[in-house]
């Protein structure tokens, strides 16, 4: 259906409902029940991520990201080449690494991205698509490295929506909630990693 055709159909629906235009969105009053859990919020996030086969490394500051990425590549015996979101241009990279910015390509094996928020409740990261954070970085390379600030860890999913509304940002084309590496058990009920995306999800958790 073309855009004009869609508009015509919606106009007919509004006319049948006696409306002259799109209904204004009204926030729902209150909120539903949320799971309660105690302990340190960041440690809960770490435990949940590790349950889902992600790996987590704690760092002190953004200056530690470049060396940490290099260590990860060496441990995985991956090529010393990374595709990095432009939102991370402030990171200083070791001279041994070949760093390119922009959307991921099929030949890229490792990507490095920021996140919009992280969820302690489920052990997830939340990413927003945009010119500086293309979604291909989240799904094309085998290794996805995510820079997470401890201050970005939210208790519940509802807190992420509240954060986004308070930010004043327009709704992105894509919002992804990522919980561990890609996996499937379609074949003989055997877990296979990397079926529809990265085989490895590595979190660089910055305390500062």
C-alpha positions as CSV (number, residue, x, y, z in Angstrom):
1,X,0.0,0.0,0.0
2,X,1.3,3.4,-0.9
3,X,1.5,6.3,1.6
4,X,-1.5,8.0,-0.2
5,X,-3.5,4.8,0.0
6,X,-2.7,4.4,3.7
7,X,-3.7,8.0,4.4
8,X,-7.0,7.5,2.6
9,X,-7.8,4.4,4.6
10,X,-7.0,6.1,7.9
11,X,-9.1,9.1,6.9
12,X,-12.1,6.8,6.2
13,X,-11.6,5.2,9.6
14,X,-11.5,8.5,11.4
15,X,-14.6,9.7,9.5
16,X,-16.5,6.6,10.6
17,X,-15.4,7.3,14.2
18,X,-16.4,11.0,14.0
19,X,-12.8,12.2,14.4
20,X,-11.2,15.0,12.4
21,X,-7.6,13.9,13.0
22,X,-5.3,11.4,14.8
23,X,-6.2,11.0,18.5
24,X,-3.8,12.6,20.9
25,X,-1.7,10.1,22.8
26,X,-2.4,10.1,26.5
27,X,0.0,8.4,29.0
28,X,-1.6,5.6,31.1
29,X,-2.2,6.5,34.7
30,X,0.0,4.6,37.2
31,X,2.0,1.5,36.3
32,X,1.6,-2.2,36.5
33,X,3.4,-4.5,39.0
34,X,7.2,-4.8,38.7
35,X,9.3,-7.7,39.9
36,X,11.2,-6.8,43.1
37,X,14.8,-7.7,43.7
38,X,17.4,-6.6,46.2
39,X,21.1,-6.2,46.2
40,X,23.4,-3.9,44.2
41,X,21.8,-2.9,40.9
42,X,24.9,-3.1,38.8
43,X,26.0,-6.4,40.2
44,X,22.5,-7.8,39.4
45,X,22.9,-6.6,35.8
46,X,26.3,-8.3,35.6
47,X,25.0,-11.6,37.0
48,X,22.0,-11.5,34.6
49,X,24.3,-10.8,31.6
50,X,26.6,-13.7,32.4
51,X,23.6,-16.0,32.8
52,X,22.9,-15.3,29.2
53,X,26.3,-16.2,27.9
54,X,27.6,-12.6,27.7
55,X,30.9,-11.6,29.1
56,X,31.5,-8.6,31.3
57,X,34.7,-6.6,32.0
58,X,34.8,-3.8,34.6
59,X,36.7,-0.7,33.6
60,X,37.4,2.6,35.4
61,X,37.0,5.1,32.6
62,X,36.5,5.6,28.9
63,X,40.3,5.8,28.5
64,X,40.4,2.0,29.3
65,X,38.1,1.0,26.4
66,X,40.7,0.9,23.6
67,X,43.1,-1.4,25.5
68,X,40.2,-3.6,26.7
69,X,39.0,-4.1,23.1
70,X,42.5,-5.0,22.0
71,X,42.7,-7.6,24.8
72,X,39.4,-9.1,23.8
73,X,40.4,-9.5,20.2
74,X,43.7,-11.2,21.2
75,X,41.8,-13.6,23.5
76,X,39.4,-14.5,20.7
77,X,42.2,-14.6,18.1
78,X,40.2,-12.2,16.0
79,X,41.6,-9.8,13.4
80,X,42.8,-6.5,14.9
81,X,40.2,-4.6,13.1
82,X,37.0,-3.0,14.5
83,X,34.0,-1.2,13.2
84,X,33.0,1.5,15.7
85,X,29.9,3.7,16.2
86,X,30.7,7.3,15.5
87,X,29.2,8.1,18.9
88,X,32.4,6.7,20.4
89,X,34.8,9.0,18.6
90,X,36.2,10.1,22.0
91,X,37.8,6.7,22.5
92,X,41.6,6.6,22.0
93,X,42.5,3.4,20.2
94,X,45.8,1.5,20.4
95,X,48.0,2.0,17.3
96,X,47.8,-1.8,16.6
97,X,44.1,-1.7,15.9
98,X,42.6,-0.8,12.5
99,X,39.5,1.3,13.4
100,X,36.8,2.3,11.0
101,X,33.6,4.2,11.8
102,X,30.1,3.8,10.4
103,X,27.6,1.0,9.5
104,X,28.8,-2.5,9.7
105,X,29.8,-4.5,6.5
106,X,29.6,-8.2,5.9
107,X,33.4,-8.6,6.2
108,X,33.4,-6.9,9.7
109,X,34.1,-9.4,12.5
110,X,34.0,-7.0,15.5
111,X,31.9,-4.0,16.3
112,X,32.0,-1.5,19.3
113,X,28.9,0.5,20.2
114,X,27.5,2.5,23.1
115,X,24.1,1.9,24.5
116,X,21.2,4.0,25.5
117,X,20.5,2.1,28.7
118,X,21.1,-1.3,30.3
119,X,18.5,-3.4,32.1
120,X,19.2,-5.1,35.5
121,X,15.8,-6.8,35.5
122,X,16.4,-9.0,32.5
123,X,20.2,-8.6,31.8
124,X,19.8,-6.6,28.6
125,X,21.2,-3.6,26.7
126,X,19.0,-1.1,24.9
127,X,20.3,0.6,21.7
128,X,18.7,3.3,19.6
129,X,19.4,3.5,15.9
130,X,20.6,6.7,14.4
131,X,23.3,8.2,12.1
132,X,25.9,7.7,14.8
133,X,24.6,4.3,16.0
134,X,23.5,2.3,13.0
135,X,21.7,-1.0,14.0
136,X,23.9,-3.0,11.7
137,X,26.7,-2.8,14.3
138,X,24.5,-4.7,16.7
139,X,23.8,-7.7,14.4
140,X,26.3,-8.1,11.5
141,X,29.7,-8.8,13.1
142,X,30.4,-12.0,15.1
143,X,31.7,-10.0,18.1
144,X,29.6,-7.2,19.5
145,X,31.4,-5.1,22.2
146,X,29.2,-2.7,24.1
147,X,30.3,0.2,26.3
148,X,28.0,0.6,29.3
149,X,28.3,3.3,32.0
150,X,27.2,2.1,35.4
151,X,24.9,5.1,35.6
152,X,23.0,3.8,32.6
153,X,21.9,0.6,34.4
154,X,18.1,0.8,35.0
155,X,16.1,-1.3,37.4
156,X,13.1,-2.1,35.1
157,X,12.1,-1.8,31.5
158,X,9.6,0.9,32.4
159,X,12.5,3.0,33.6
160,X,14.0,2.9,30.1
161,X,10.8,4.4,28.6
162,X,10.7,7.1,31.2
163,X,14.4,7.9,30.5
164,X,13.7,8.1,26.7
165,X,10.7,10.4,27.2
166,X,12.7,12.7,29.5
167,X,15.5,12.9,26.9
168,X,13.3,14.7,24.4
169,X,14.6,12.5,21.6
170,X,12.3,11.6,18.7
171,X,11.4,8.0,18.5
172,X,14.2,6.2,16.6
173,X,13.6,4.0,13.6
174,X,14.8,1.0,15.6
175,X,15.0,0.4,19.3
176,X,16.8,-2.9,20.1
177,X,16.7,-4.8,23.4
178,X,19.6,-7.3,23.3
179,X,19.9,-10.1,25.9
180,X,23.1,-12.0,25.2
181,X,24.5,-13.4,22.0
182,X,22.2,-14.6,19.2
183,X,21.1,-18.2,19.7
184,X,18.7,-20.8,18.4
185,X,17.7,-24.3,19.4
186,X,15.7,-25.1,16.2
187,X,18.0,-27.9,15.2
188,X,17.6,-31.0,17.5
189,X,16.9,-28.6,20.4
190,X,20.7,-27.9,20.6
191,X,21.7,-24.4,21.5
192,X,23.7,-22.8,18.7
193,X,25.2,-19.3,19.1
194,X,25.4,-16.8,16.3
195,X,22.4,-18.0,14.3
196,X,20.9,-14.6,13.6
197,X,23.6,-12.2,14.9
198,X,26.8,-12.0,17.0
199,X,28.2,-15.2,18.5
200,X,29.7,-13.1,21.4
201,X,28.4,-10.2,23.4
202,X,31.1,-8.5,25.5
203,X,30.2,-5.7,27.9
204,X,32.7,-3.1,28.9
205,X,31.2,-1.7,32.1
206,X,32.6,1.7,33.1
207,X,32.4,2.8,36.7
208,X,33.3,6.4,35.9
